[in-house]
Amino acid sequence: MSFESEKHADDYWKENLRMMLSLLCIWFAVSFGAGILFVDELNAIRLGGFKLGFWFAQQGSIYVFLALIVVYVFKMNKLDRKYNVHEDHEEPDEFEDALEEEFTN
């Protein structure tokens, strides 16, 4: 990864850390808040026959975590393109040639 300047590198990592911290705060709020703190209030609601607080504690926080991973991937790809450090700079023909060369030997 090659940045245009030291300032670009610093800005990139600041944005990366800010995004990561915000996503981790969302995950913490869902897993700890919905699964532990507000479980009694959420248990008054049923989802698929299960109490909602139980569902968040057992499965909901995992689904939210997986969704946050998808969001992180899309946001990081956007950030990489913004600072011109993305990895998909090869042309498709070059990639196919490299694959063919790798697997024919």
PyMOL commands that place a pseudoatom at each C-alpha (Angstrom):
pseudoatom trace, name=CA, resn=MET, resi=1, chain=A, elem=C, hetatm=0, pos=[0.000, 0.000, 0.000]
pseudoatom trace, name=CA, resn=SER, resi=2, chain=A, elem=C, hetatm=0, pos=[1.517, 3.237, -1.117]
pseudoatom trace, name=CA, resn=PHE, resi=3, chain=A, elem=C, hetatm=0, pos=[0.127, 6.601, -0.061]
pseudoatom trace, name=CA, resn=GLU, resi=4, chain=A, elem=C, hetatm=0, pos=[0.683, 9.831, -1.937]
pseudoatom trace, name=CA, resn=SER, resi=5, chain=A, elem=C, hetatm=0, pos=[1.940, 11.585, 1.187]
pseudoatom trace, name=CA, resn=GLU, resi=6, chain=A, elem=C, hetatm=0, pos=[2.329, 11.182, 4.928]
pseudoatom trace, name=CA, resn=LYS, resi=7, chain=A, elem=C, hetatm=0, pos=[-0.782, 13.320, 5.434]
pseudoatom trace, name=CA, resn=HIS, resi=8, chain=A, elem=C, hetatm=0, pos=[-2.831, 10.978, 3.245]
pseudoatom trace, name=CA, resn=ALA, resi=9, chain=A, elem=C, hetatm=0, pos=[-1.635, 8.011, 5.315]
pseudoatom trace, name=CA, resn=ASP, resi=10, chain=A, elem=C, hetatm=0, pos=[-2.528, 9.743, 8.589]
pseudoatom trace, name=CA, resn=ASP, resi=11, chain=A, elem=C, hetatm=0, pos=[-5.960, 10.783, 7.291]
pseudoatom trace, name=CA, resn=TYR, resi=12, chain=A, elem=C, hetatm=0, pos=[-6.608, 7.272, 5.999]
pseudoatom trace, name=CA, resn=TRP, resi=13, chain=A, elem=C, hetatm=0, pos=[-5.827, 5.628, 9.333]
pseudoatom trace, name=CA, resn=LYS, resi=14, chain=A, elem=C, hetatm=0, pos=[-7.810, 8.226, 11.287]
pseudoatom trace, name=CA, resn=GLU, resi=15, chain=A, elem=C, hetatm=0, pos=[-10.885, 7.565, 9.136]
pseudoatom trace, name=CA, resn=ASN, resi=16, chain=A, elem=C, hetatm=0, pos=[-10.308, 3.817, 9.385]
pseudoatom trace, name=CA, resn=LEU, resi=17, chain=A, elem=C, hetatm=0, pos=[-10.094, 3.890, 13.191]
pseudoatom trace, name=CA, resn=ARG, resi=18, chain=A, elem=C, hetatm=0, pos=[-13.100, 6.214, 13.502]
pseudoatom trace, name=CA, resn=MET, resi=19, chain=A, elem=C, hetatm=0, pos=[-15.184, 3.871, 11.349]
pseudoatom trace, name=CA, resn=MET, resi=20, chain=A, elem=C, hetatm=0, pos=[-14.021, 0.786, 13.228]
pseudoatom trace, name=CA, resn=LEU, resi=21, chain=A, elem=C, hetatm=0, pos=[-14.766, 2.340, 16.627]
pseudoatom trace, name=CA, resn=SER, resi=22, chain=A, elem=C, hetatm=0, pos=[-18.239, 3.418, 15.554]
pseudoatom trace, name=CA, resn=LEU, resi=23, chain=A, elem=C, hetatm=0, pos=[-19.050, -0.077, 14.250]
pseudoatom trace, name=CA, resn=LEU, resi=24, chain=A, elem=C, hetatm=0, pos=[-17.722, -1.674, 17.440]
pseudoatom trace, name=CA, resn=CYS, resi=25, chain=A, elem=C, hetatm=0, pos=[-19.852, 0.705, 19.527]
pseudoatom trace, name=CA, resn=ILE, resi=26, chain=A, elem=C, hetatm=0, pos=[-22.936, -0.371, 17.577]
pseudoatom trace, name=CA, resn=TRP, resi=27, chain=A, elem=C, hetatm=0, pos=[-22.056, -4.026, 18.137]
pseudoatom trace, name=CA, resn=PHE, resi=28, chain=A, elem=C, hetatm=0, pos=[-21.477, -3.418, 21.847]
pseudoatom trace, name=CA, resn=ALA, resi=29, chain=A, elem=C, hetatm=0, pos=[-24.778, -1.561, 22.190]
pseudoatom trace, name=CA, resn=VAL, resi=30, chain=A, elem=C, hetatm=0, pos=[-26.679, -4.377, 20.488]
pseudoatom trace, name=CA, resn=SER, resi=31, chain=A, elem=C, hetatm=0, pos=[-24.958, -7.298, 22.204]
pseudoatom trace, name=CA, resn=PHE, resi=32, chain=A, elem=C, hetatm=0, pos=[-24.637, -5.817, 25.705]
pseudoatom trace, name=CA, resn=GLY, resi=33, chain=A, elem=C, hetatm=0, pos=[-27.625, -3.476, 25.652]
pseudoatom trace, name=CA, resn=ALA, resi=34, chain=A, elem=C, hetatm=0, pos=[-30.218, -5.685, 23.979]
pseudoatom trace, name=CA, resn=GLY, resi=35, chain=A, elem=C, hetatm=0, pos=[-28.851, -8.966, 25.291]
pseudoatom trace, name=CA, resn=ILE, resi=36, chain=A, elem=C, hetatm=0, pos=[-28.199, -7.978, 28.931]
pseudoatom trace, name=CA, resn=LEU, resi=37, chain=A, elem=C, hetatm=0, pos=[-29.364, -4.503, 29.996]
pseudoatom trace, name=CA, resn=PHE, resi=38, chain=A, elem=C, hetatm=0, pos=[-32.774, -4.305, 28.317]
pseudoatom trace, name=CA, resn=VAL, resi=39, chain=A, elem=C, hetatm=0, pos=[-33.537, -8.023, 28.269]
pseudoatom trace, name=CA, resn=ASP, resi=40, chain=A, elem=C, hetatm=0, pos=[-36.533, -7.745, 30.599]
pseudoatom trace, name=CA, resn=GLU, resi=41, chain=A, elem=C, hetatm=0, pos=[-38.204, -5.035, 28.504]
pseudoatom trace, name=CA, resn=LEU, resi=42, chain=A, elem=C, hetatm=0, pos=[-37.449, -6.885, 25.261]
pseudoatom trace, name=CA, resn=ASN, resi=43, chain=A, elem=C, hetatm=0, pos=[-38.778, -10.177, 26.619]
pseudoatom trace, name=CA, resn=ALA, resi=44, chain=A, elem=C, hetatm=0, pos=[-42.282, -8.669, 26.528]
pseudoatom trace, name=CA, resn=ILE, resi=45, chain=A, elem=C, hetatm=0, pos=[-42.028, -8.887, 22.710]
pseudoatom trace, name=CA, resn=ARG, resi=46, chain=A, elem=C, hetatm=0, pos=[-42.016, -12.249, 20.947]
pseudoatom trace, name=CA, resn=LEU, resi=47, chain=A, elem=C, hetatm=0, pos=[-40.182, -13.059, 17.703]
pseudoatom trace, name=CA, resn=GLY, resi=48, chain=A, elem=C, hetatm=0, pos=[-40.928, -16.422, 16.113]
pseudoatom trace, name=CA, resn=GLY, resi=49, chain=A, elem=C, hetatm=0, pos=[-42.247, -17.775, 19.410]
pseudoatom trace, name=CA, resn=PHE, resi=50, chain=A, elem=C, hetatm=0, pos=[-39.155, -16.701, 21.357]
pseudoatom trace, name=CA, resn=LYS, resi=51, chain=A, elem=C, hetatm=0, pos=[-38.762, -13.761, 23.685]
pseudoatom trace, name=CA, resn=LEU, resi=52, chain=A, elem=C, hetatm=0, pos=[-36.946, -10.941, 21.904]
pseudoatom trace, name=CA, resn=GLY, resi=53, chain=A, elem=C, hetatm=0, pos=[-34.387, -10.439, 24.697]
pseudoatom trace, name=CA, resn=PHE, resi=54, chain=A, elem=C, hetatm=0, pos=[-33.464, -14.124, 24.556]
pseudoatom trace, name=CA, resn=TRP, resi=55, chain=A, elem=C, hetatm=0, pos=[-33.266, -13.976, 20.756]
pseudoatom trace, name=CA, resn=PHE, resi=56, chain=A, elem=C, hetatm=0, pos=[-30.856, -11.002, 20.852]
pseudoatom trace, name=CA, resn=ALA, resi=57, chain=A, elem=C, hetatm=0, pos=[-28.703, -12.694, 23.473]
pseudoatom trace, name=CA, resn=GLN, resi=58, chain=A, elem=C, hetatm=0, pos=[-28.508, -15.933, 21.483]
pseudoatom trace, name=CA, resn=GLN, resi=59, chain=A, elem=C, hetatm=0, pos=[-28.643, -14.950, 17.804]
pseudoatom trace, name=CA, resn=GLY, resi=60, chain=A, elem=C, hetatm=0, pos=[-29.437, -11.293, 17.226]
pseudoatom trace, name=CA, resn=SER, resi=61, chain=A, elem=C, hetatm=0, pos=[-26.047, -9.932, 18.185]
pseudoatom trace, name=CA, resn=ILE, resi=62, chain=A, elem=C, hetatm=0, pos=[-24.371, -12.460, 15.884]
pseudoatom trace, name=CA, resn=TYR, resi=63, chain=A, elem=C, hetatm=0, pos=[-26.542, -11.341, 12.945]
pseudoatom trace, name=CA, resn=VAL, resi=64, chain=A, elem=C, hetatm=0, pos=[-25.786, -7.708, 13.724]
pseudoatom trace, name=CA, resn=PHE, resi=65, chain=A, elem=C, hetatm=0, pos=[-22.060, -8.538, 13.880]
pseudoatom trace, name=CA, resn=LEU, resi=66, chain=A, elem=C, hetatm=0, pos=[-22.213, -10.212, 10.454]
pseudoatom trace, name=CA, resn=ALA, resi=67, chain=A, elem=C, hetatm=0, pos=[-24.076, -7.222, 9.017]
pseudoatom trace, name=CA, resn=LEU, resi=68, chain=A, elem=C, hetatm=0, pos=[-21.433, -4.899, 10.472]
pseudoatom trace, name=CA, resn=ILE, resi=69, chain=A, elem=C, hetatm=0, pos=[-18.708, -6.942, 8.753]
pseudoatom trace, name=CA, resn=VAL, resi=70, chain=A, elem=C, hetatm=0, pos=[-20.464, -6.415, 5.412]
pseudoatom trace, name=CA, resn=VAL, resi=71, chain=A, elem=C, hetatm=0, pos=[-20.805, -2.684, 6.123]
pseudoatom trace, name=CA, resn=TYR, resi=72, chain=A, elem=C, hetatm=0, pos=[-17.108, -2.519, 7.076]
pseudoatom trace, name=CA, resn=VAL, resi=73, chain=A, elem=C, hetatm=0, pos=[-16.045, -4.206, 3.831]
pseudoatom trace, name=CA, resn=PHE, resi=74, chain=A, elem=C, hetatm=0, pos=[-18.056, -1.794, 1.685]
pseudoatom trace, name=CA, resn=LYS, resi=75, chain=A, elem=C, hetatm=0, pos=[-16.898, 1.264, 3.627]
pseudoatom trace, name=CA, resn=MET, resi=76, chain=A, elem=C, hetatm=0, pos=[-13.242, 0.151, 3.534]
pseudoatom trace, name=CA, resn=ASN, resi=77, chain=A, elem=C, hetatm=0, pos=[-13.394, -0.392, -0.219]
pseudoatom trace, name=CA, resn=LYS, resi=78, chain=A, elem=C, hetatm=0, pos=[-14.804, 3.126, -0.565]
pseudoatom trace, name=CA, resn=LEU, resi=79, chain=A, elem=C, hetatm=0, pos=[-12.078, 4.507, 1.723]
pseudoatom trace, name=CA, resn=ASP, resi=80, chain=A, elem=C, hetatm=0, pos=[-9.363, 2.655, -0.214]
pseudoatom trace, name=CA, resn=ARG, resi=81, chain=A, elem=C, hetatm=0, pos=[-10.582, 4.159, -3.475]
pseudoatom trace, name=CA, resn=LYS, resi=82, chain=A, elem=C, hetatm=0, pos=[-10.738, 7.627, -1.884]
pseudoatom trace, name=CA, resn=TYR, resi=83, chain=A, elem=C, hetatm=0, pos=[-7.039, 7.456, -0.976]
pseudoatom trace, name=CA, resn=ASN, resi=84, chain=A, elem=C, hetatm=0, pos=[-6.093, 5.470, -4.115]
pseudoatom trace, name=CA, resn=VAL, resi=85, chain=A, elem=C, hetatm=0, pos=[-4.774, 2.431, -2.260]
pseudoatom trace, name=CA, resn=HIS, resi=86, chain=A, elem=C, hetatm=0, pos=[-7.275, -0.103, -3.597]
pseudoatom trace, name=CA, resn=GLU, resi=87, chain=A, elem=C, hetatm=0, pos=[-6.103, -3.520, -4.715]
pseudoatom trace, name=CA, resn=ASP, resi=88, chain=A, elem=C, hetatm=0, pos=[-8.108, -4.058, -7.898]
pseudoatom trace, name=CA, resn=HIS, resi=89, chain=A, elem=C, hetatm=0, pos=[-5.757, -2.066, -10.101]
pseudoatom trace, name=CA, resn=GLU, resi=90, chain=A, elem=C, hetatm=0, pos=[-4.996, -4.999, -12.413]
pseudoatom trace, name=CA, resn=GLU, resi=91, chain=A, elem=C, hetatm=0, pos=[-6.810, -5.341, -15.687]
pseudoatom trace, name=CA, resn=PRO, resi=92, chain=A, elem=C, hetatm=0, pos=[-9.042, -8.443, -15.955]
pseudoatom trace, name=CA, resn=ASP, resi=93, chain=A, elem=C, hetatm=0, pos=[-6.921, -9.831, -18.818]
pseudoatom trace, name=CA, resn=GLU, resi=94, chain=A, elem=C, hetatm=0, pos=[-3.759, -9.560, -16.727]
pseudoatom trace, name=CA, resn=PHE, resi=95, chain=A, elem=C, hetatm=0, pos=[-5.488, -11.355, -13.862]
pseudoatom trace, name=CA, resn=GLU, resi=96, chain=A, elem=C, hetatm=0, pos=[-6.694, -14.175, -16.124]
pseudoatom trace, name=CA, resn=ASP, resi=97, chain=A, elem=C, hetatm=0, pos=[-3.212, -14.531, -17.616]
pseudoatom trace, name=CA, resn=ALA, resi=98, chain=A, elem=C, hetatm=0, pos=[-1.674, -14.710, -14.160]
pseudoatom trace, name=CA, resn=LEU, resi=99, chain=A, elem=C, hetatm=0, pos=[-4.171, -17.378, -13.094]
pseudoatom trace, name=CA, resn=GLU, resi=100, chain=A, elem=C, hetatm=0, pos=[-3.584, -19.393, -16.253]
pseudoatom trace, name=CA, resn=GLU, resi=101, chain=A, elem=C, hetatm=0, pos=[0.186, -19.195, -15.755]
pseudoatom trace, name=CA, resn=GLU, resi=102, chain=A, elem=C, hetatm=0, pos=[-0.155, -20.237, -12.092]
pseudoatom trace, name=CA, resn=PHE, resi=103, chain=A, elem=C, hetatm=0, pos=[-2.260, -23.320, -12.753]
pseudoatom trace, name=CA, resn=THR, resi=104, chain=A, elem=C, hetatm=0, pos=[-0.634, -24.593, -15.961]
pseudoatom trace, name=CA, resn=ASN, resi=105, chain=A, elem=C, hetatm=0, pos=[2.753, -25.206, -14.326]
for i in range(1, 105): cmd.bond("trace and resi %d" % i, "trace and resi %d" % (i + 1))
show_as sticks, trace
zoom trace
